[in-house]
Amino acid sequence: MDEKMTDRIVDVPGNPRPDGARIVWFEGVGGRKLRACLAPATADTPRGTCIVCPGRTEFIEKYFEVARELQDRGFAVLIIDWPGQGLSQRLLDDPQKGHIDRFETFMGALRNGLDAFEELPKPYVSLAHSMGGAIALAAIGQGLVKVEAAAFCAPMWGLPLGRVQRYFIWAMRVMGRSDDFAQKPGPAERFEDNVVTYDEPHWQMNKDLTDAAPELSLGPVTWGWLGASLDIFGRMNKPETLRAIDIPVFVASAADEKLVDNRSHAHVASHLPNCEHVTVEGAMHEILMEKPDKRAEYWAGFDRMLERAGI
């Protein structure tokens, strides 16, 4: 790891750091160097710590606004760059490949991060988006992490794939093609073509960050990533596993979702003992990066969850 990278935060205008934010490094599965951001609570008496679990392709700086809003609610914040994303160590020689061998590598990163930063105030709550939602739910369901409440934003608990597509993913893995792109990288995205947000300022902010530091960017997924995703869905979505998660949970689906399977949200929510599930109308996948009224809907549900948890 380049010594110049040890405390690096990518700054762009209009995206101020959370108060007191600092970069820390820890070891993931296999000794991989992983980047995390710690932002202390700004309240005199911390309300606890919120563990932010970003989605695929995402990175710490994209969640600065979320972290500031959590600090306003009295929380300290921990955000992790997953293995193979952000400025954490990449998994393949081609850093643009969105790859993972198995989701236990992500889950181990989450567990190791919490172990490395034991000074974080309790109780813990989690806020997970998209792929981070699969990581968080699986880790909670398997008892790898203990939180007192869990909020999910358009979680990746299923993908809109047919039987033929699933068979093809299996075949490519069997043939040793796990490290290959499942889809070749295309041209640079335009706002008009994006499928994650209707809010151009948020879309532009993310582009500004990756323009300022291209090494933050990540390309399409590999066959291995797709296969690992299907594997974790099969393990974590079992009714008996979900019924054992008895903490307050909040799930927000995007009405105009184009990336994850919203039917999986209804399935999971129906088996969680203490869950509120809402659909945010007029929002695409990144609800937390949407227009202000859509984001407000999410935060209102988050606050209701905290009330149910007595936090």
C-alpha positions as CSV (number, residue, x, y, z in Angstrom):
1,M,0.0,0.0,0.0
2,D,1.4,3.4,-1.0
3,E,2.2,5.3,2.1
4,K,0.6,8.4,0.5
5,M,-2.7,6.6,0.4
6,T,-2.8,5.8,4.1
7,D,-5.0,8.7,5.2
8,R,-6.4,9.7,1.8
9,I,-9.9,11.2,1.5
10,V,-11.1,12.4,-1.9
11,D,-12.5,15.9,-1.6
12,V,-14.6,17.7,-4.1
13,P,-16.6,20.9,-3.8
14,G,-20.1,20.5,-2.3
15,N,-19.3,17.2,-0.5
16,P,-18.0,18.3,2.9
17,R,-16.5,15.6,5.2
18,P,-18.4,14.6,8.2
19,D,-17.1,16.3,11.3
20,G,-14.0,14.7,12.6
21,A,-13.8,12.1,9.8
22,R,-10.6,10.2,9.6
23,I,-9.4,7.3,7.5
24,V,-8.2,4.1,9.1
25,W,-7.0,0.8,7.6
26,F,-7.6,-2.7,8.8
27,E,-7.1,-6.3,7.5
28,G,-9.7,-8.2,5.8
29,V,-9.9,-11.9,4.9
30,G,-6.5,-13.1,3.6
31,G,-4.8,-10.0,5.0
32,R,-6.2,-7.7,2.4
33,K,-5.8,-4.0,3.2
34,L,-9.2,-2.4,3.6
35,R,-10.1,1.3,4.0
36,A,-12.6,2.6,6.5
37,C,-13.8,6.0,7.7
38,L,-14.6,6.8,11.3
39,A,-16.6,9.9,12.1
40,P,-17.3,10.6,15.8
41,A,-20.6,11.5,17.3
42,T,-21.0,15.3,17.5
43,A,-23.5,15.0,20.4
44,D,-22.3,15.4,24.0
45,T,-23.7,11.9,24.7
46,P,-23.4,9.6,21.7
47,R,-26.6,7.8,20.7
48,G,-24.5,4.9,19.4
49,T,-22.7,4.0,16.2
50,C,-24.3,3.5,12.7
51,I,-22.4,1.0,10.5
52,V,-22.9,2.1,6.9
53,C,-22.7,-0.7,4.4
54,P,-22.4,0.7,0.8
55,G,-23.6,-1.0,-2.4
56,R,-21.6,-2.4,-5.3
57,T,-19.3,0.1,-7.0
58,E,-19.7,2.6,-4.1
59,F,-17.1,4.1,-1.7
60,I,-16.7,6.0,1.5
61,E,-16.9,9.6,0.0
62,K,-20.3,8.9,-1.6
63,Y,-21.8,8.5,1.8
64,F,-20.5,11.7,3.4
65,E,-23.9,13.3,3.2
66,V,-25.5,10.2,4.9
67,A,-22.8,10.3,7.6
68,R,-23.5,14.0,8.3
69,E,-27.2,13.2,8.7
70,L,-26.4,10.4,11.1
71,Q,-24.2,12.7,13.1
72,D,-27.1,15.1,13.3
73,R,-29.0,12.2,14.8
74,G,-26.4,11.7,17.5
75,F,-24.5,8.8,16.0
76,A,-20.9,8.0,15.4
77,V,-20.4,6.5,11.9
78,L,-18.3,3.7,10.4
79,I,-18.2,3.3,6.6
80,I,-16.2,0.6,5.0
81,D,-14.8,0.3,1.5
82,W,-15.6,-3.4,0.7
83,P,-12.8,-5.6,-0.6
84,G,-12.4,-4.9,-4.3
85,Q,-14.0,-1.4,-4.1
86,G,-13.1,2.2,-3.4
87,L,-9.5,2.4,-2.3
88,S,-9.5,-0.9,-0.5
89,Q,-7.3,-3.6,-2.1
90,R,-8.7,-4.9,-5.3
91,L,-9.2,-8.6,-5.8
92,L,-8.1,-9.1,-9.4
93,D,-5.2,-7.8,-11.6
94,D,-7.8,-5.8,-13.5
95,P,-9.1,-3.3,-10.9
96,Q,-12.2,-2.5,-12.9
97,K,-13.7,-5.9,-12.6
98,G,-16.5,-6.1,-10.0
99,H,-15.5,-9.4,-8.5
100,I,-15.9,-11.4,-5.3
101,D,-15.1,-15.1,-4.7
102,R,-17.9,-15.5,-2.1
103,F,-19.9,-13.2,0.1
104,E,-18.1,-14.5,3.2
105,T,-15.2,-12.3,2.1
106,F,-17.4,-9.2,2.4
107,M,-18.9,-10.5,5.7
108,G,-15.5,-11.1,7.1
109,A,-14.5,-7.6,6.3
110,L,-17.5,-6.3,8.2
111,R,-16.7,-8.4,11.2
112,N,-13.0,-7.6,11.2
113,G,-13.8,-3.9,10.9
114,L,-15.9,-3.9,14.0
115,D,-13.3,-5.9,15.9
116,A,-10.6,-3.4,14.8
117,F,-12.6,-0.4,16.1
118,E,-13.9,-1.5,19.5
119,E,-13.9,2.1,20.8
120,L,-17.0,2.9,18.8
121,P,-19.9,3.8,21.1
122,K,-22.8,1.3,21.5
123,P,-25.5,0.4,20.6
124,Y,-24.8,-0.5,17.0
125,V,-27.3,0.0,14.3
126,S,-26.7,-0.6,10.6
127,L,-27.7,1.2,7.4
128,A,-27.2,-0.9,4.3
129,H,-27.8,-0.1,0.6
130,S,-28.1,-2.6,-2.3
131,M,-25.3,-5.1,-2.2
132,G,-24.5,-3.9,1.3
133,G,-28.0,-5.1,2.3
134,A,-27.1,-8.7,1.3
135,I,-23.8,-8.4,3.3
136,A,-25.5,-7.0,6.4
137,L,-28.5,-9.3,6.4
138,A,-26.4,-12.4,6.0
139,A,-23.9,-11.3,8.7
140,I,-26.8,-10.5,11.1
141,G,-28.6,-13.7,10.3
142,Q,-25.5,-15.8,10.9
143,G,-24.6,-14.0,14.1
144,L,-21.4,-12.5,12.8
145,V,-22.4,-9.1,13.8
146,K,-24.9,-7.9,16.5
147,V,-26.9,-4.7,15.9
148,E,-29.9,-3.4,17.8
149,A,-31.7,-2.3,14.6
150,A,-31.1,-2.6,10.9
151,A,-32.2,-0.3,8.1
152,F,-32.1,-1.3,4.4
153,C,-32.2,0.9,1.3
154,A,-33.2,-1.0,-1.9
155,P,-31.4,-4.1,-0.6
156,M,-29.9,-6.6,-3.0
157,W,-31.8,-9.7,-1.7
158,G,-32.5,-11.0,-5.2
159,L,-31.7,-10.2,-8.9
160,P,-34.1,-10.2,-11.8
161,L,-32.6,-13.3,-13.5
162,G,-34.4,-16.1,-15.2
163,R,-33.7,-19.8,-15.1
164,V,-31.6,-19.7,-18.3
165,Q,-29.5,-16.9,-17.0
166,R,-28.9,-18.7,-13.7
167,Y,-27.8,-21.8,-15.6
168,F,-25.4,-19.8,-17.7
169,I,-23.8,-18.3,-14.6
170,W,-23.4,-21.8,-13.1
171,A,-21.8,-23.0,-16.4
172,M,-19.4,-20.1,-16.7
173,R,-18.1,-20.8,-13.1
174,V,-17.8,-24.5,-13.8
175,M,-15.8,-23.7,-17.0
176,G,-13.3,-21.6,-14.9
177,R,-14.6,-18.3,-16.2
178,S,-15.4,-16.7,-12.8
179,D,-12.9,-13.9,-13.2
180,D,-14.2,-12.8,-16.6
181,F,-16.6,-9.9,-17.1
182,A,-20.2,-11.0,-17.4
183,Q,-20.7,-7.9,-19.5
184,K,-18.0,-5.9,-21.2
185,P,-17.5,-2.2,-20.0
186,G,-19.5,0.2,-22.1
187,P,-19.3,4.0,-22.8
188,A,-19.3,6.5,-20.0
189,E,-22.7,6.9,-18.5
190,R,-24.8,10.0,-19.1
191,F,-27.3,11.3,-16.5
192,E,-30.1,10.7,-19.1
193,D,-29.2,7.0,-19.3
194,N,-28.7,6.3,-15.6
195,V,-30.9,3.8,-13.7
196,V,-30.1,4.8,-10.1
197,T,-31.4,8.3,-9.4
198,Y,-33.7,11.1,-10.7
199,D,-31.6,13.7,-8.9
200,E,-28.9,15.1,-11.2
201,P,-26.9,16.8,-8.4
202,H,-26.4,13.5,-6.6
203,W,-25.5,11.8,-9.9
204,Q,-23.1,14.6,-10.7
205,M,-21.5,14.4,-7.3
206,N,-20.7,10.8,-7.7
207,K,-19.2,11.5,-11.2
208,D,-17.1,14.4,-9.8
209,L,-15.7,12.0,-7.2
210,T,-14.7,9.4,-9.7
211,D,-13.4,12.0,-12.1
212,A,-11.2,13.4,-9.3
213,A,-10.0,9.9,-8.4
214,P,-10.5,7.4,-11.2
215,E,-9.2,4.6,-9.0
216,L,-12.5,4.8,-7.0
217,S,-14.4,3.6,-10.0
218,L,-15.5,0.0,-10.7
219,G,-16.7,-1.6,-13.9
220,P,-19.3,-4.4,-14.5
221,V,-19.5,-7.6,-12.5
222,T,-17.8,-10.9,-13.2
223,W,-19.4,-14.3,-13.5
224,G,-17.9,-15.1,-10.1
225,W,-19.7,-12.1,-8.5
226,L,-23.0,-13.2,-10.0
227,G,-22.6,-16.7,-8.8
228,A,-21.5,-15.6,-5.3
229,S,-24.6,-13.4,-5.2
230,L,-26.9,-16.3,-6.0
231,D,-25.2,-18.4,-3.4
232,I,-25.8,-15.9,-0.6
233,F,-29.4,-15.3,-1.6
234,G,-30.1,-19.0,-1.2
235,R,-28.6,-19.1,2.3
236,M,-29.9,-15.9,3.8
237,N,-33.5,-15.8,2.5
238,K,-34.6,-19.0,4.3
239,P,-37.7,-18.3,6.4
240,E,-36.2,-20.0,9.5
241,T,-33.1,-17.8,9.3
242,L,-35.2,-14.7,8.8
243,R,-37.5,-15.4,11.7
244,A,-34.6,-15.6,14.1
245,I,-33.7,-11.9,13.3
246,D,-35.9,-10.3,15.9
247,I,-34.5,-6.8,16.0
248,P,-36.4,-3.8,14.6
249,V,-35.9,-3.6,10.8
250,F,-36.8,-1.0,8.2
251,V,-36.8,-1.8,4.5
252,A,-37.3,0.8,1.7
253,S,-37.9,-0.4,-1.9
254,A,-37.7,2.0,-4.8
255,A,-40.9,2.0,-6.9
256,D,-38.9,2.6,-10.1
257,E,-36.3,-0.1,-9.4
258,K,-34.3,-1.4,-12.3
259,L,-31.4,-3.3,-10.7
260,V,-32.6,-5.5,-7.8
261,D,-35.7,-7.7,-7.5
262,N,-38.3,-5.9,-5.4
263,R,-40.2,-9.2,-4.9
264,S,-37.3,-10.4,-2.7
265,H,-38.0,-7.4,-0.4
266,A,-41.6,-8.6,0.2
267,H,-40.5,-12.1,0.8
268,V,-37.8,-11.2,3.4
269,A,-39.9,-8.6,5.1
270,S,-42.8,-11.1,5.5
271,H,-40.6,-13.4,7.6
272,L,-38.9,-10.8,9.8
273,P,-40.7,-10.6,13.1
274,N,-40.3,-6.8,13.6
275,C,-40.1,-5.2,10.1
276,E,-41.6,-2.1,8.5
277,H,-41.5,-2.3,4.7
278,V,-42.3,0.7,2.5
279,T,-42.1,1.5,-1.2
280,V,-40.9,5.0,-2.1
281,E,-42.9,6.2,-5.1
282,G,-41.0,8.1,-7.8
283,A,-37.6,6.9,-6.6
284,M,-35.0,4.8,-8.4
285,H,-32.5,2.5,-6.8
286,E,-30.4,4.9,-4.8
287,I,-33.1,6.3,-2.6
288,L,-30.5,8.0,-0.3
289,M,-29.2,9.8,-3.4
290,E,-32.6,10.9,-4.6
291,K,-34.5,14.1,-4.6
292,P,-35.0,15.6,-1.1
293,D,-38.6,14.5,-0.6
294,K,-37.7,10.9,-1.4
295,R,-34.8,11.0,0.9
296,A,-37.0,12.4,3.6
297,E,-39.3,9.4,3.3
298,Y,-36.4,7.1,3.9
299,W,-35.1,9.0,7.0
300,A,-38.6,9.2,8.4
301,G,-38.7,5.4,8.3
302,F,-35.2,5.2,9.8
303,D,-36.3,7.3,12.7
304,R,-39.4,5.2,13.3
305,M,-37.1,2.1,13.4
306,L,-35.0,3.8,16.1
307,E,-38.1,4.6,18.1
308,R,-39.2,1.0,17.9
309,A,-35.7,0.0,19.1
310,G,-35.7,2.5,22.0
311,I,-32.5,4.1,20.7
